[in-house]
Amino acid sequence: TPVQIKEFGAVNKIDFSPVPPYNYAVTASSRIHIYGRYSQEPIKTFSRFKDAAYGATYRDDGNLLVAGSEEGSIQLFDISGKAPLRQFDGHTKAVHVVGFLSDKYRIFSGGDDYSSNLWDIPSATEVVSYSEHTDYVRCGCASKVNADVFITGSYDHTVKLFDARIKSSVMTIEHGQPVESVLLFPSGGLLVSAGGRYVKVWDVLKGGQLLVSLKNHHKTVTCLCLNSSGQRLLSGSLDRHVKIYSTTSYKVVHSFNYATSILSLALS
């Protein structure tokens, strides 16, 4: 039977550490709790937030954790420490999405001020800010293949691909509904976006051509994730279902039911 852990508020992000022992960070309310594989209680808590914390994400060496917040600042934590190592200020509204570029020295973020920003960790400064979205930026991801490339999705129905070396977006994809989640396949050639009842797969190398549009949920799809081999795609929704698709046929191969709406999803 699944282990159930009760948090104090809605869970907006779950992220597994990419290194053993594969602990996971749960962002809910104004805290980030770190849980171990079998722990019922947090083994560590980061609580230096005035208001809600959002989107705590591990760096791919498992040493650092970055999180956004309701007040718009971004905090960078060392897993072994307590107080933030760095704080990045520049967004004027809540920051729901943060992550690391694959060079490990830069952070991307998306805010409710409609901007997509890039930050330098060593100097704690803003490298570039893009103001192309026209609504809240609520999701994003970085390329594993190119350290300059990251993507943000917005409630303006678009997904934008940015290259840090260029002052404007490189590609805009029209999802058609407010975008709740985006991910890139490890190869970097395929992009998946979720929003409304739809999960859509796009070919980035063909200029953002739509490959497949999946409508298997009855309510808004809130989150996506891939398994490590890239052969399974998972989507979670407000309809209380998690669907598992084969990435060769895009057919649903399994479905889980839950008691309440799904807001976040992660795989070790």
C-alpha positions in Angstrom: 0.0 0.0 0.0 1.2 3.5 -0.7 2.6 5.6 2.2 0.6 8.7 2.9 2.1 11.7 4.5 0.0 14.7 5.5 1.3 18.2 4.7 0.0 21.5 6.1 -1.2 22.9 2.7 -1.6 22.1 -1.0 1.6 20.5 -2.3 2.8 22.5 -5.3 5.9 20.6 -6.1 7.6 17.3 -5.4 11.2 16.8 -6.6 13.5 13.8 -6.1 17.2 14.2 -5.5 19.0 12.9 -8.5 21.7 11.2 -6.3 21.5 8.5 -3.6 19.8 8.1 -1.2 17.2 9.8 -3.6 15.5 11.8 -0.9 12.6 14.0 -2.1 11.7 17.7 -1.5 8.1 18.5 -1.0 7.0 22.2 -1.3 3.8 23.0 0.6 2.6 26.1 2.4 5.6 28.2 3.5 8.0 25.2 3.9 10.1 22.7 2.0 10.3 19.3 3.7 12.9 16.8 2.7 11.8 13.2 3.1 13.8 10.0 2.9 12.6 6.8 1.2 11.0 5.4 4.4 10.6 8.5 6.5 7.1 9.4 7.7 8.5 12.7 9.2 10.7 15.2 7.4 14.4 14.6 7.8 15.0 18.3 7.1 12.9 21.4 6.8 13.7 24.7 5.1 11.3 27.3 6.5 12.9 30.7 5.9 9.9 32.0 3.9 7.7 34.9 4.9 4.8 33.5 2.8 4.2 30.6 0.5 7.2 28.7 -1.0 7.0 27.3 -4.5 8.6 24.8 -6.8 11.7 23.6 -4.8 14.0 21.8 -7.3 17.3 20.0 -6.8 20.4 20.7 -8.9 21.5 17.6 -10.7 24.4 17.0 -8.3 21.9 16.9 -5.4 23.8 19.5 -3.4 21.7 22.6 -4.0 18.0 23.3 -3.9 16.3 26.4 -5.4 12.8 27.7 -4.6 10.5 30.5 -5.5 8.2 32.4 -3.2 5.0 34.4 -3.0 6.9 37.6 -2.3 8.9 37.2 -5.6 12.3 36.4 -4.2 14.2 33.2 -5.1 16.2 31.3 -2.4 19.1 29.0 -3.0 19.8 26.4 -0.3 22.7 24.1 0.4 21.2 20.7 1.3 23.6 20.5 4.3 22.8 24.0 5.6 19.8 25.9 7.0 19.9 29.5 5.9 19.8 30.4 2.2 23.1 30.6 0.4 21.9 33.2 -2.0 18.8 35.3 -2.6 17.8 36.5 -6.1 15.6 39.6 -6.2 14.1 41.1 -9.3 10.6 39.6 -9.8 7.9 42.0 -8.7 5.3 39.2 -8.1 5.2 35.6 -7.0 7.7 33.1 -8.5 6.1 29.7 -9.1 8.8 28.1 -11.3 12.5 27.8 -10.8 15.2 25.4 -12.0 18.8 25.0 -12.8 20.3 25.2 -16.3 22.5 22.2 -17.1 25.7 24.1 -16.6 24.8 24.1 -12.8 25.8 27.8 -12.4 22.7 29.5 -13.6 19.0 29.5 -12.5 15.9 30.2 -14.6 12.7 31.5 -13.1 9.2 32.4 -14.2 7.0 34.9 -12.4 3.4 36.2 -12.0 4.9 39.5 -13.3 4.9 37.7 -16.7 8.7 37.6 -16.9 11.1 34.7 -17.6 14.5 35.4 -16.0 18.0 34.0 -15.9 20.3 34.4 -12.8 24.0 33.8 -12.2 24.6 31.8 -9.0 28.2 32.9 -8.1 27.4 36.6 -8.4 23.7 36.4 -7.4 22.8 38.7 -10.3 20.2 38.8 -13.0 21.7 37.8 -16.4 18.7 38.5 -18.6 15.0 39.1 -18.2 12.5 38.3 -20.9 9.1 40.0 -20.9 7.4 38.2 -23.7 4.6 36.4 -21.9 1.4 38.3 -21.4 0.1 36.3 -18.3 1.4 34.4 -15.4 4.4 32.1 -16.0 3.7 29.0 -14.0 5.9 26.2 -15.4 9.3 25.7 -17.1 12.2 23.4 -17.7 15.8 23.5 -18.9 17.5 21.6 -21.7 19.8 18.7 -20.6 21.6 19.0 -24.0 22.2 22.7 -24.3 23.2 24.7 -21.2 21.8 27.9 -22.7 18.3 26.7 -23.4 15.3 26.8 -21.2 11.5 26.9 -21.7 8.7 28.6 -19.9 4.9 28.0 -20.1 2.3 30.6 -19.3 -1.4 31.2 -18.7 -1.2 33.2 -22.0 -1.6 29.8 -23.7 2.0 29.8 -25.0 5.2 27.9 -24.4 8.4 29.9 -25.2 11.9 28.5 -25.8 14.7 30.8 -24.8 18.5 30.8 -25.5 20.5 32.8 -23.0 22.8 34.1 -25.8 19.8 35.7 -27.6 17.8 38.6 -26.4 14.4 37.3 -27.4 12.7 33.9 -27.5 13.8 31.4 -30.2 10.4 29.7 -30.5 6.8 30.1 -29.4 4.4 27.2 -29.3 0.6 27.8 -29.0 -0.8 25.2 -26.6 -4.3 26.6 -26.8 -5.1 26.6 -23.1 -3.3 28.0 -20.0 -0.1 26.0 -19.7 0.3 24.2 -16.4 3.3 22.0 -17.0 6.1 21.5 -19.6 8.9 19.0 -20.0 11.6 18.2 -22.5 12.6 14.6 -23.4 16.2 13.9 -22.5 17.3 14.2 -26.1 15.9 17.7 -26.2 14.0 17.1 -29.5 10.5 16.6 -28.1 8.6 19.0 -25.8 5.4 18.1 -23.9 3.0 20.7 -22.7 -0.1 20.3 -20.5 -3.0 22.7 -19.9 -6.7 22.5 -20.0 -7.7 18.9 -20.6 -4.9 18.4 -23.1 -1.4 16.9 -23.1 0.4 17.8 -26.3 3.7 16.6 -27.8 5.7 18.9 -30.0 8.8 18.3 -32.3 11.2 21.1 -31.3 13.6 20.2 -34.1 10.9 20.7 -36.7 10.1 24.2 -35.4 7.6 23.2 -32.8 5.4 21.0 -35.0 2.5 19.3 -33.1 3.0 15.5 -33.1 0.2 14.3 -30.9 -2.6 15.8 -28.8 -4.0 13.7 -26.0 -7.3 14.3 -24.3 -7.6 11.6 -21.7 -8.5 13.7 -18.6 -11.9 15.2 -17.7 -10.4 18.3 -15.9 -7.3 20.4 -16.1 -4.0 18.6 -16.4 -1.7 20.1 -13.7 1.6 18.1 -14.0 3.7 15.9 -16.1 6.8 13.7 -15.7 8.8 11.1 -17.6 10.3 7.9 -16.3 14.1 7.6 -16.5 14.1 5.6 -19.8 11.8 8.0 -21.5 9.4 5.2 -22.4 6.6 6.3 -20.1 5.0 9.7 -19.8 2.8 10.5 -16.7 0.1 13.2 -16.3 -1.8 14.2 -13.2 -5.0 16.2 -13.2 -7.6 17.9 -11.1 -9.9 14.9 -12.1 -8.0 12.9 -9.5 -6.4 10.6 -12.1 -2.8 9.9 -13.0 -2.5 8.5 -16.5 0.6 6.6 -17.8 1.3 6.7 -21.5 3.6 4.7 -23.7 5.9 7.2 -25.5 6.0 5.0 -28.6 2.2 4.8 -29.1 0.9 7.6 -26.8 -1.8 5.2 -25.7 -2.8 5.1 -22.0 -1.2 1.9 -20.6 -2.2 2.5 -16.9 -4.3 4.8 -14.8 -4.3 5.5 -11.0 -7.2 7.0 -9.1 -6.8 9.2 -6.0 -9.1 10.7 -3.4 -8.3 14.3 -4.3 -7.0 16.5 -7.2 -3.4 15.9 -8.2 -1.2 19.0 -8.2 2.3 17.5 -8.4 3.9 14.3 -9.6 7.5 13.0 -9.4 9.3 9.8 -10.1 12.5 8.7 -8.4 
